[in-house]
Amino acid sequence: VVGDGSVVVFETRDHSPDDMIEIERLSRGADLGLDYSIPECSMSGSYLRVGDFQYALCRSLEGSYVTSKGIVSDADVTNINLTTALAGRQYNSLVLACDGLLEVMSSEEVGREVVLMRKAGYKADEVAKNLCGQALKKGSYDNIS
């Protein structure tokens, strides 16, 4: 949620391969004998080895085989009170974005851009297209939405 002056009221935690909380969780599972690797990187992206298989981290890791090994795709869910979070602010926006945007732009940078564009009269779809364009120019190789 972005308010006047690019105040980011909330932001999610990125579950990237270098996220220490995720690495610690996976390390504990590996120590318990679950058959998977810590995230590894290659030229084509990050992956996990689960048994004899290699899974791209950008894919959903669903199914009984990988979940039996302790791999999860559970989303982090946080409830925020928008009335309280946005009280007294004129230019408010709710930004839902994926890692294709947030790997090349910080939450604060996105917030500043959104506020500037909304103040300039951009409609929500124009803001979204502009942010996607900025992410492409910054070299994002992931899906951008």
N, C-alpha and C positions, 0 to 999 in steps of 0.2 A: 504494500500500500504506500503510495507516494502522496505527500501533501506539499503545501507551499514551500518554496525554497529547497525542494528536493529532500524532504525529510522522509527517509525510509523508515516506516513504522515497524515493519517486520520483514525478515528475509529468511529463506529456508537454508538448511545446511546442505552443501553439495556432497553427494556420495561419490566423489571421484576416486580413482585408484590411489591417490596420495592422501586421502582423508584418514587421519590418524585413528579416529574412533572406529571406522570400518576396518582398518588394518588390524587394530587390536582385537576386534570381534572375530575376524577371520583367523587370527593367530591362535586365539583361545580354542576355536573349533579344530584347527589343525593339531594343536597340542592334545586334544581329546581323541585324536585318531580319525577325524572326519577327512575324507579323501579329496582335498582340494588345495589349490595353491593360493598364495597371496597374489593380488593383482600383478600382472606382468605387462610390460609394454613391448610393442613391436612397431614396425613401420606402418602397419595398417591399423593400429589402434591398441587399446588395452584389452586384456583377456584374462580369464581364470581357467586353470586346468581343473577339471572335476573327473577323477578317475582317468580313463583313457581319452576323454573328450576335452576340447578346448572351446570355451564359450566367450564370444565377444561381449564386453561389458555394456555395450550400447543396446544389447538385445535383452528382452525380458527373460529372466531366468526362472521360468515356471516349470512345473512338472514334478512328478513324484521322485524321479531320480535325483535331480539336483536339490530339491527341498529336503530329501532324506540325508543329504550331505551337509545341511545347515546353510545352504545358500538361499537367500530370501529376496523377494522383490516388493516387500511391504513398503508402502509410502509413509513418510512422516506426515502427520496431520496435526495442524495447530489451529485452534479456534481463536479468532480475535474479534473484539467488539468494534465494528466499523464506526458506530456512532461516537464512541469514546475516542477512537484512534484519529478520527478526522474532524473532530470538533474544532470549530473556529478557523478552519482552513477553506480558502476559496477554490483553489485548483487541486482537486483530488482525483486520483486515478488508482485503479486496481490493476496491477500488472501481473499477468500470469505468463511466465516465459520458461522456456526449456534451456538446457545447458548450451545449446548452439548459440544463444545470445549471451548468456551469463558467463561463458568461458572466455569471451573476448571483451566484455564490458562489465564493470562492477555494478552492483546494485545502485550505488550512489550515482554513477555515471548515467545509468538508465533513468534514474529518478530525475536528475537534472534535465536530461533531454526531453522526458515526458512533460515536465512542468513547462519548459520553454516552448515546446510545440503546442501544448494546450493553450498557453497564454497567447500564442500567435494565431490561434483560431483553428488549428488542425483538428480534424475529426479523429475519432478513435482508430478507424481503419487506416487513416493516413499516418498516424503515429506508429502503428504496428508495421506498416510497410517501410516507413523510414528507418525504424530500428532494425528491421531485417536487412535492409540495404547497408546500414552502418556495420552490422555484424559481418556481412559478406566482404565489405571493404577491409575490415580488420583481420580477415583471413579465417573466419569460422569455417570448419569443414564438417560440422555436425548439422543435423536438422535444425532449422531456426523457426520457431513459432512463439 
